[in-house]
Amino acid sequence: MRELGIALNAVATEAPQDTDAEYLRAPSWPKVVAVAGRLAQVMVGNDPKELAAMHEPI
């Protein structure tokens, strides 16, 4: 969580108007996506019910 907060704060400095478009164009945005993806894997991996739901058809 701390690493995600750091990545988000870095992007916030690159998006002075605080718009979604700015965040998505920010040079640091790929880092946010990578960190969030790793965090999601950890969170789902620690919740057996959610882990099972990932493998169910939508």
N, C-alpha and C positions, 0 to 999 in steps of 0.2 A: 504494500500500500504506500509506503514511504517513497519508493522509487517512482510509482505512478504520480504521486503528488509533485515530485521534483520535475518530472517530465511535463506535466500539465502547467506548472508554473513557468517553465522555460518557454512553452508555446504561448502563454499569456503575454509574455513580454514581446513576442513577435506579432501579436495581434492587437495593436493599439485601439482599434475601433470595437474590439470584442465581438466580432461577427463570426458566424459559423464559417463563412467563406474564408475569412482570414485564418482561422484556426486550421482549416483543411489545406491551405496553401503554405502554411508556416513550415520552414525548413526542419523544425523539430517534430512535426506531426508524426512522421513514420516511427519515431522512438516511442511516442505515446501509444500508438497502435501495437507495437511489439511488446511493450511492458504490460499493457492491458490484456493482451492475448495470453501472455505467460501467467498473469494473475488469475485470469478466468480458468485456465487449466488447473491451477492449484486449488482454486475454490471448488470447482466441479469435482475434482479428484478426491476431495475431502468430504463429499456429500454423495454417498452411494445411490441415493434416489435420483439425484440429478445426473449422475454418471450413466445410470440405466436409461434415463429419459433421452440422453443424447443419441442413443442407438435405436430409439423407436421411430417409426415413420411418422411424419407430420400429418 
